[in-house]
């Protein structure tokens, strides 16, 4: 059976769950397993678990002081790292829009109740969350698509609003004791968003938004 049809069934099932407001840990785990069977899963080797309650220390302010910082310097990512570190060190820091993914990750490290965020997670949320308004869906579309094709990275005037939307909707979906944890939802949404990007165009995707099982 073609992979897009398999993905469509997973999306339809999850949309039905969010519509009924009964998305739970079991449904999330089952959908994650179904995705893995068709070749889309969270890469635990590339992204091993982060330690809990870890002291991440303080970033060097002028020149690299650790092997990790030296590697980032060699990769030409020193300024990117410094911006990321400033978001982590300051509770009141604000994203510039172009750095929203690193901003979100820094806030996740400060407080694990803040979800990890990227284009794939937003795309998957857009697909499964039947609670999004038309305006919210249009913002997702603006950030994720250009000329009806998936962008290589999320970008545009609504990047910060899209993250804030993602944050609020994930908190809502994880708001009771039966809900999946933010970590479990992340392990579903990242590969689901990758699958959607790799296996669909806009016409196919928009047809899915009304599906249910």
Secondary structure, DSSP 8 states (H G I E B T S, - for coil): --HHHHHHHHHHHHHHHHHTT---HHHHHHHHHHHHHTT----TTTS----TT-------SSS--SHHHHHHHHTT-HHHHHHHHHHHH-TT----STTHHHHHHHHHHH-TTS----HHHHHHHHHH-TT--HHHHHHHHHHHEETTEE-SS--STTHHHHHHHHHHHHHHHT-STTS--HHHHHHHHHHHHHHHHHH--HHHHHHHTT---
